[in-house]
Amino acid sequence: MRFFWIVIRSMAVSYIIIGAYLFTFQRDLIYFPTAEENHPYYTEKMAIDGEILNIVTLNRGKSDAILYFGGVGEPVVKNGPDFTKTFPHHTIYFVNYRGYGGSSGAPSEHALYSDAADIYDRVAPRHESLSVIGRSLGTGVATYLASMKPIAKLVLITPYDSVEHIAQDSYPIFPMWLILKDKFNSLAQVRKVTAATLVILAEHDLMIPAKYSSHLIRAFPTAQVMVETIKGTGHNNLHEKARYHSLLGNFL
């Protein structure tokens, strides 16, 4: 019996320690800020809530525009050469989240949502139409923005239903609904999205398995969403396929 209670106490202590670690360092498991990259494009510095965000801008002065929100560790400016070819008639805004690409501050769900809405309010009046692209983590930001603001079209690349759902499946013995600060519940936003939507999936996505994307897709009205899975791709190499760029170009 003594041995039994020693084992139980050890398990309880381990549970508490791991739970405390998840709570304390959870944002280190969600966000992987990138360093500022050297590039030839114009960078607009926007002061928002005491922070300075670097918004890399391509093809300035076009009537149509695109806001791009990237993945957890994506240097968004690296899309520059491909996007310049894919969208020659659009102004493109690559958003560097707080802590990313030379932007100040630290990322959080609230900060990313708030910054996205502020950036939209500043750039939308410059253009006749504005569409939004989100990739991976950025699909949560893009979906939120599309639920709050009028946009022309929405593109979600390897999206998820909620970070909370993924976290709960990853740590099933912990109450992630209670522990998690940044839930990114895109599923709750979908009913407020009215823009025509394109969803692009990777055939072999190990970071965001198909069930999380499918759950989100099913929440859209069928006539509103177009879905395509690009064969032979994983989560991080979609952009290497010509089909990826043709889908984006044709849709937008």
VOBA-1610 file (N, C-alpha, C; in pm, whole numbers, padded with zeros to 5 digits, always signed):
BEGIN
Met+00083-00121+00000Met+00000+00000+00000Met+00086+00126+00000Arg+00195+00120+00077Arg+00284+00237+00081Arg+00340+00266-00057Phe+00383+00160-00125Phe+00435+00178-00262Phe+00328+00235-00353Phe+00206+00186-00338Phe+00094+00235-00419Phe+00075+00385-00401Trp+00077+00432-00277Trp+00057+00574-00251Trp+00175+00659-00298Ile+00294+00601-00293Ile+00412+00672-00346Ile+00395+00694-00496Val+00349+00591-00565Val+00327+00602-00711Val+00220+00706-00741Ile+00110+00703-00665Ile+00001+00800-00687Ile+00050+00942-00665Arg+00125+00962-00556Arg+00177+01097-00528Arg+00273+01143-00637Ser+00355+01051-00684Ser+00451+01086-00791Ser+00378+01125-00919Met+00273+01048-00949Met+00194+01081-01068Met+00124+01216-01053Ala+00072+01243-00935Ala+00004+01370-00911Ala+00100+01487-00921Val+00219+01470-00865Val+00320+01577-00873Val+00361+01601-01018Ser+00381+01491-01091Ser+00418+01504-01233Ser+00309+01574-01313Tyr+00186+01539-01284Tyr+00071+01601-01351Tyr+00069+01751-01326Ile+00090+01788-01201Ile+00088+01931-01165Ile+00204+02005-01231Ile+00322+01943-01231Ile+00440+02008-01290Ile+00421+02029-01440Ile+00373+01924-01508Ile+00353+01935-01653Ile+00244+02036-01684Gly+00135+02033-01606Gly+00028+02131-01626Gly+00076+02273-01605Ala+00159+02292-01502Ala+00212+02426-01475Ala+00304+02471-01589Tyr+00381+02376-01643Tyr+00468+02409-01756Tyr+00385+02452-01877Leu+00280+02376-01907Leu+00194+02409-02021Leu+00131+02546-02004Phe+00087+02576-01884Phe+00025+02705-01860Phe+00126+02819-01872Thr+00244+02800-01816Thr+00345+02907-01812Thr+00407+02933-01948Phe+00435+02826-02021Phe+00512+02839-02146Phe+00429+02810-02270Gln+00296+02816-02257Gln+00211+02777-02370Gln+00234+02861-02494Arg+00261+02989-02478Arg+00280+03073-02598Arg+00411+03040-02669Asp+00508+02983-02596Asp+00630+02939-02662Asp+00604+02816-02749Leu+00492+02747-02724Leu+00456+02631-02804Leu+00366+02667-02922Ile+00315+02790-02923Ile+00225+02835-03030Ile+00297+02926-03128Tyr+00378+03019-03077Tyr+00440+03121-03161Tyr+00591+03097-03172Phe+00643+03115-03293Phe+00786+03104-03317Phe+00830+03228-03397Pro+00848+03341-03326Pro+00879+03468-03394Pro+01002+03457-03484Thr+00994+03525-03598Thr+01102+03523-03697Thr+01183+03651-03690Ala+01308+03641-03731Ala+01395+03759-03735Ala+01359+03846-03855Glu+01399+03970-03851Glu+01377+04061-03964Glu+01468+04021-04079Glu+01410+04011-04197Glu+01483+03968-04317Glu+01522+04090-04402Asn+01636+04079-04469Asn+01671+04179-04570Asn+01588+04153-04695His+01530+04258-04751His+01446+04242-04870His+01438+04374-04945Pro+01397+04371-05071Pro+01396+04493-05153Pro+01264+04570-05148Tyr+01169+04528-05065Tyr+01034+04585-05069Tyr+01018+04699-04970Tyr+00913+04777-04994Tyr+00880+04888-04904Tyr+00821+04833-04774Thr+00866+04887-04661Thr+00811+04848-04531Thr+00742+04969-04469Glu+00613+04951-04445Glu+00537+05056-04377Glu+00534+05023-04228Lys+00573+05119-04147Lys+00575+05099-04003Lys+00448+05159-03943Met+00367+05076-03881Met+00242+05120-03822Met+00251+05116-03670Ala+00222+05230-03608Ala+00219+05238-03462Ala+00080+05196-03414Ile+00075+05087-03336Ile-00053+05034-03287Ile-00037+04999-03140Asp-00115+05062-03056Asp-00116+05031-02913Asp+00023+05031-02852Gly+00104+05128-02890Gly+00237+05140-02833Gly+00342+05052-02895Glu+00304+04972-02994Glu+00400+04887-03065Glu+00417+04936-03208Ile+00526+04896-03272Ile+00552+04930-03412Ile+00553+04801-03492Leu+00457+04791-03585Leu+00449+04672-03670Leu+00506+04700-03808Asn+00586+04607-03857Asn+00642+04617-03992Asn+00547+04549-04091Ile+00490+04629-04180Ile+00401+04578-04283Ile+00473+04589-04417Val+00516+04476-04469Val+00590+04475-04596Val+00489+04487-04709Thr+00513+04584-04798Thr+00414+04618-04900Thr+00471+04602-05040Leu+00399+04528-05124Leu+00439+04507-05264Leu+00336+04573-05356Asn+00381+04618-05471Asn+00292+04673-05575Asn+00203+04784-05521Arg+00262+04881-05459Arg+00182+04988-05399Arg+00100+05063-05504Gly-00018+05108-05460Gly-00099+05195-05544Gly-00201+05125-05632Lys-00218+04993-05619Lys-00318+04921-05699Lys-00457+04941-05639Ser-00559+04926-05723Ser-00697+04945-05674Ser-00743+04829-05586Asp-00692+04709-05614Asp-00726+04592-05534Asp-00608+04555-05445Ala-00639+04500-05327Ala-00532+04470-05232Ala-00556+04337-05162Ile-00448+04285-05104Ile-00451+04159-05029Ile-00378+04180-04897Leu-00440+04137-04788Leu-00374+04128-04658Leu-00334+03983-04635Tyr-00208+03960-04597Tyr-00159+03824-04578Tyr-00114+03804-04434Phe-00167+03698-04370Phe-00131+03662-04234Phe-00067+03523-04236Gly+00056+03513-04190Gly+00133+03391-04206Gly+00123+03291-04093Gly+00207+03188-04102Gly+00207+03078-04006Gly+00289+03105-03882Val+00301+03003-03797Val+00362+03021-03665Val+00507+03066-03672Gly+00581+03020-03770Gly+00721+03057-03781Gly+00758+03099-03922Glu+00663+03159-03990Glu+00681+03193-04132Glu+00737+03333-04151Pro+00853+03346-04216Pro+00901+03478-04256Pro+00818+03523-04378Val+00715+03601-04355Val+00616+03627-04460Val+00675+03693-04584Val+00782+03769-04566Val+00840+03840-04681Val+00898+03744-04784Lys+00928+03620-04744Lys+00982+03523-04840Lys+00882+03487-04949Asn+00754+03521-04928Asn+00654+03502-05033Asn+00661+03609-05141Gly+00743+03710-05120Gly+00748+03824-05209Gly+00766+03791-05356Pro+00870+03716-05394Pro+00891+03688-05538Pro+00773+03615-05603Asp+00719+03514-05533Asp+00607+03439-05590Asp+00480+03524-05598Phe+00452+03600-05493Phe+00329+03680-05491Phe+00335+03794-05592Thr+00454+03846-05618Thr+00467+03951-05718Thr+00425+03898-05855Lys+00459+03772-05883Lys+00419+03710-06010Lys+00272+03671-06010Thr+00225+03619-05897Thr+00088+03568-05890Thr-00015+03682-05888Phe+00021+03793-05824Phe-00073+03905-05808Phe-00014+04036-05860Pro+00012+04045-05990Pro+00073+04167-06042Pro-00017+04289-06035His-00149+04267-06020His-00245+04378-06020His-00303+04406-05881His-00240+04351-05778His-00282+04374-05640His-00169+04437-05559Thr-00205+04528-05472Thr-00113+04567-05366Thr-00120+04459-05259Ile-00005+04416-05210Ile+00002+04306-05113Ile+00063+04357-04984Tyr-00004+04330-04874Tyr+00045+04367-04742Tyr+00079+04240-04664Phe+00209+04217-04641Phe+00252+04106-04557Phe+00261+04157-04412Val+00181+04100-04326Val+00176+04147-04187Val+00276+04070-04102Asn+00369+04141-04042Asn+00458+04083-03942Asn+00393+04102-03805Tyr+00350+03990-03745Tyr+00288+03997-03613Tyr+00383+04061-03512Arg+00329+04098-03398Arg+00415+04146-03288Arg+00524+04043-03259Gly+00648+04090-03255Gly+00761+04001-03230Gly+00817+03934-03353Tyr+00750+03949-03467Tyr+00792+03886-03592Tyr+00849+03990-03688Gly+00952+03951-03763Gly+01002+04032-03873Gly+01036+04175-03836Gly+01087+04196-03715Gly+01125+04330-03674Gly+01016+04410-03607Ser+00894+04357-03602Ser+00786+04424-03528Ser+00812+04412-03379Ser+00774+04513-03304Ser+00797+04510-03159Ser+00684+04435-03089Gly+00702+04410-02961Gly+00598+04348-02882Gly+00603+04196-02883Ala+00502+04135-02824Ala+00492+03989-02814Ala+00356+03944-02865Pro+00351+03832-02937Pro+00224+03787-02996Pro+00130+03727-02892Ser+00002+03747-02916Ser-00105+03681-02841Ser-00229+03684-02929Glu-00326+03603-02897Glu-00448+03602-02977Glu-00514+03739-02980His-00529+03799-02864His-00594+03930-02858His-00517+04033-02940Ala-00383+04032-02927Ala-00301+04129-03000Ala-00311+04109-03150Leu-00307+03984-03195Leu-00314+03957-03339Leu-00449+03999-03396Tyr-00557+03971-03324Tyr-00690+04012-03370Tyr-00701+04164-03374Ser-00661+04228-03267Ser-00673+04373-03258Ser-00589+04442-03365Asp-00467+04394-03383Asp-00378+04453-03484Asp-00435+04434-03625Ala-00490+04316-03652Ala-00547+04290-03784Ala-00660+04387-03816Ala-00748+04410-03719Ala-00859+04504-03740Ala-00808+04646-03761Asp-00706+04684-03685Asp-00649+04818-03699Asp-00583+04836-03834Ile-00506+04736-03877Ile-00440+04742-04008Ile-00545+04751-04119Tyr-00648+04670-04108Tyr-00757+04675-04207Tyr-00813+04817-04217Asp-00843+04879-04105Asp-00904+05012-04104Asp-00813+05116-04169Arg-00683+05094-04163Arg-00590+05189-04222Arg-00571+05169-04372Val-00570+05043-04416Val-00538+05019-04557Val-00662+05008-04646Ala-00774+04965-04592Ala-00894+04946-04674Ala-00936+05071-04749Pro-00931+05191-04688Pro-00972+05312-04762Pro-00883+05344-04881Arg-00767+05283-04891Arg-00675+05311-05002Arg-00714+05234-05129His-00806+05136-05115His-00832+05044-05225His-00981+05027-05250Glu-01014+04984-05371Glu-01153+04957-05405Glu-01200+04824-05346Ser-01110+04728-05335Ser-01144+04600-05272Ser-01025+04548-05195Leu-01054+04470-05092Leu-00948+04411-05011Leu-00984+04267-04978Ser-00895+04176-05015Ser-00913+04034-04983Ser-00812+03993-04877Val-00836+03878-04815Val-00753+03834-04703Val-00708+03691-04726Ile-00578+03667-04705Ile-00522+03532-04708Ile-00463+03502-04571Gly-00496+03383-04518Gly-00434+03337-04395Gly-00375+03199-04418Arg-00258+03177-04360Arg-00194+03046-04371Arg-00167+02990-04232Ser-00208+02866-04209Ser-00182+02797-04083Ser-00233+02880-03965Leu-00145+02923-03873Leu-00189+03007-03762Leu-00268+03127-03813Gly-00223+03185-03923Gly-00287+03304-03978Gly-00428+03284-04026Thr-00472+03157-04044Thr-00612+03136-04084Thr-00707+03178-03972Gly-00662+03165-03848Gly-00744+03212-03737Gly-00761+03362-03738Val-00653+03433-03768Val-00658+03579-03777Val-00743+03621-03896Ala-00722+03555-04009Ala-00797+03588-04131Ala-00946+03564-04114Thr-00982+03452-04050Thr-01123+03421-04029Thr-01188+03522-03936Tyr-01116+03557-03831Tyr-01166+03659-03739Tyr-01191+03790-03813Leu-01093+03833-03893Leu-01107+03961-03964Leu-01223+03956-04062Ala-01238+03844-04132Ala-01347+03830-04229Ala-01483+03828-04161Ser-01485+03789-04034Ser-01611+03788-03959Ser-01648+03926-03906Met-01550+04016-03903Met-01570+04148-03843Met-01577+04262-03945Lys-01512+04242-04061Lys-01497+04350-04159Lys-01545+04303-04296Pro-01590+04396-04380Pro-01627+04358-04516Pro-01503+04335-04602Ile-01489+04216-04655Ile-01376+04186-04744Ile-01431+04127-04873Ala-01348+04133-04978Ala-01392+04082-05108Ala-01392+03930-05109Lys-01277+03869-05077Lys-01265+03723-05077Lys-01172+03680-04964Leu-01187+03554-04924Leu-01108+03497-04815Leu-01041+03369-04863Val-00912+03356-04833Val-00838+03233-04863Val-00781+03179-04733Leu-00807+03052-04705Leu-00755+02985-04586Leu-00668+02868-04631Ile-00540+02874-04596Ile-00443+02773-04637Ile-00408+02688-04516Thr-00436+02560-04523Thr-00418+02465-04412Thr-00479+02519-04282Pro-00611+02540-04281Pro-00676+02597-04163Pro-00710+02491-04058Tyr-00751+02538-03941Tyr-00793+02453-03830Tyr-00925+02506-03778Asp-00996+02425-03702Asp-01120+02473-03641Asp-01092+02556-03517Ser-01001+02509-03432Ser-00958+02588-03316Ser-00827+02534-03263Val-00743+02620-03212Val-00619+02577-03149Val-00651+02498-03022Glu-00760+02533-02957Glu-00800+02459-02837Glu-00827+02312-02868His-00894+02286-02979His-00923+02148-03019His-00795+02070-03042Ile-00700+02131-03113Ile-00572+02066-03139Ile-00497+02042-03008Ala-00496+02143-02920Ala-00425+02131-02793Ala-00487+02022-02705Gln-00620+02014-02703Gln-00685+01914-02620Gln-00653+01773-02668Asp-00649+01755-02800Asp-00614+01624-02854Asp-00467+01591-02827Ser-00382+01693-02823Ser-00239+01673-02799Ser-00209+01642-02653Tyr-00288+01699-02563Tyr-00269+01680-02419Tyr-00403+01639-02357Pro-00452+01520-02387Pro-00589+01482-02351Pro-00616+01474-02201Ile-00513+01457-02119Ile-00539+01443-01975Ile-00545+01578-01903Phe-00524+01687-01979Phe-00527+01820-01918Phe-00648+01898-01968Pro-00707+01981-01883Pro-00823+02062-01925Pro-00777+02185-02003Met-00750+02166-02133Met-00694+02275-02212Met-00790+02392-02226Trp-00921+02366-02213Trp-01018+02475-02216Trp-00993+02573-02102Leu-00933+02522-01994Leu-00904+02605-01878Leu-00762+02662-01883Ile-00668+02581-01931Ile-00527+02620-01933Ile-00496+02719-02044Leu-00555+02698-02160Leu-00515+02771-02280Leu-00562+02915-02279Lys-00470+03007-02305Lys-00502+03150-02311Lys-00547+03190-02452Asp-00482+03136-02554Asp-00508+03174-02693Asp-00574+03057-02765Lys-00706+03064-02779Lys-00781+02949-02831Lys-00802+02954-02982Phe-00799+03072-03043Phe-00816+03086-03187Phe-00931+02999-03238Asn-01050+03027-03190Asn-01167+02947-03224Asn-01229+02997-03354Ser-01172+02953-03465Ser-01223+02994-03597Ser-01363+02941-03621Leu-01392+02825-03566Leu-01524+02764-03586Leu-01636+02857-03540Ala-01611+02930-03433Ala-01712+03021-03380Ala-01731+03144-03468Gln-01633+03173-03554Gln-01638+03294-03637Gln-01705+03270-03773Val-01707+03145-03817Val-01749+03113-03954Val-01889+03164-03987Arg-01980+03154-03894Arg-02120+03194-03922Arg-02132+03342-03955Lys-02029+03422-03919Lys-02033+03565-03947Lys-01953+03601-04072Val-01893+03502-04137Val-01817+03526-04260Val-01910+03516-04379Thr-01912+03619-04463Thr-01999+03619-04580Thr-01921+03615-04711Ala-01791+03637-04707Ala-01710+03641-04829Ala-01695+03503-04890Ala-01688+03498-05024Ala-01654+03374-05093Ala-01518+03328-05042Thr-01505+03197-05017Thr-01386+03145-04948Thr-01324+03029-05025Leu-01192+03033-05037Leu-01114+02924-05093Leu-01033+02861-04980Val-01041+02729-04967Val-00959+02656-04870Val-00862+02568-04946Ile-00733+02582-04915Ile-00629+02501-04978Ile-00569+02410-04872Leu-00567+02280-04901Leu-00516+02181-04807Leu-00395+02109-04865Ala-00311+02059-04776Ala-00198+01976-04816Ala-00237+01829-04799Glu-00200+01745-04895Glu-00240+01605-04890Glu-00183+01534-04767His-00060+01568-04731His+00007+01500-04620His+00043+01603-04511Asp-00058+01663-04454Asp-00037+01766-04352Asp-00027+01700-04215Leu+00093+01702-04159Leu+00114+01641-04027Leu+00098+01741-03914Met+00106+01869-03946Met+00092+01973-03842Met-00053+02002-03810Ile-00136+02010-03914Ile-00280+02030-03895Ile-00352+01917-03969Pro-00372+01805-03902Pro-00439+01691-03967Pro-00575+01727-04024Ala-00618+01649-04121Ala-00736+01681-04201Ala-00862+01701-04118Lys-00876+01632-04006Lys-01001+01641-03931Lys-01027+01783-03879Tyr-00921+01856-03846Tyr-00940+01992-03795Tyr-00984+02087-03907Ser-00925+02068-04025Ser-00967+02149-04140Ser-01109+02113-04182Ser-01139+01984-04186Ser-01271+01939-04231Ser-01382+01990-04140His-01355+01992-04012His-01454+02042-03916His-01488+02188-03946Leu-01386+02267-03978Leu-01409+02408-04012Leu-01482+02421-04145Ile-01439+02345-04244Ile-01499+02354-04377Ile-01649+02324-04373Arg-01687+02224-04295Arg-01828+02185-04286Arg-01915+02294-04225Ala-01854+02388-04155Ala-01930+02496-04092Ala-01968+02606-04192Phe-01902+02609-04308Phe-01936+02706-04413Phe-02057+02657-04492Pro-02141+02748-04540Pro-02242+02707-04638Pro-02172+02650-04761Thr-02225+02541-04815Thr-02158+02471-04925Thr-02130+02562-05044Ala-02224+02650-05076Ala-02208+02737-05193Ala-02104+02847-05170Gln-02065+02867-05047Gln-01973+02977-05014Gln-01827+02937-05023Val-01798+02808-05012Val-01660+02764-04998Val-01618+02670-05111Met-01496+02689-05158Met-01435+02599-05256Met-01312+02538-05189Val-01296+02407-05202Val-01188+02336-05133Val-01106+02256-05233Glu-00974+02266-05221Glu-00888+02181-05304Glu-00769+02133-05222Thr-00740+02005-05236Thr-00622+01945-05174Thr-00514+01929-05279Ile-00397+01980-05251Ile-00287+01971-05346Ile-00208+01844-05319Lys-00203+01759-05418Lys-00140+01629-05404Lys+00010+01640-05384Gly+00064+01546-05307Gly+00208+01537-05290Gly+00269+01648-05208Thr+00189+01711-05124Thr+00241+01823-05044Thr+00223+01797-04895Gly+00308+01863-04817Gly+00295+01865-04672Gly+00262+02007-04627His+00259+02025-04498His+00217+02154-04442His+00305+02270-04488Asn+00435+02244-04502Asn+00529+02354-04524Asn+00576+02371-04668Asn+00533+02286-04760Asn+00587+02299-04896Asn+00480+02320-05003Leu+00361+02362-04962Leu+00255+02391-05059Leu+00300+02492-05164His+00374+02592-05120His+00413+02702-05209His+00508+02657-05320Glu+00560+02536-05309Glu+00652+02487-05412Glu+00579+02433-05536Lys+00448+02419-05525Lys+00369+02364-05634Lys+00305+02475-05718Ala+00311+02459-05849Ala+00251+02557-05939Ala+00100+02566-05918Arg+00038+02453-05883Arg-00107+02453-05862Arg-00148+02546-05749Tyr-00066+02556-05648Tyr-00092+02645-05535Tyr-00108+02789-05583His-00016+02834-05665His-00017+02972-05713His-00127+02996-05816Ser-00156+02895-05897Ser-00265+02912-05993Ser-00399+02920-05921Leu-00418+02843-05815Leu-00541+02853-05736Leu-00558+02992-05678Leu-00453+03043-05618Leu-00459+03177-05559Leu-00487+03282-05665Gly-00412+03276-05773Gly-00428+03377-05878Gly-00566+03375-05941Asn-00619+03257-05969Asn-00749+03246-06033Asn-00861+03288-05940Phe-00849+03254-05813Phe-00955+03286-05718Phe-00962+03435-05687Leu-00845+03497-05674Leu-00844+03639-05638Leu-00832+03731-05759
//
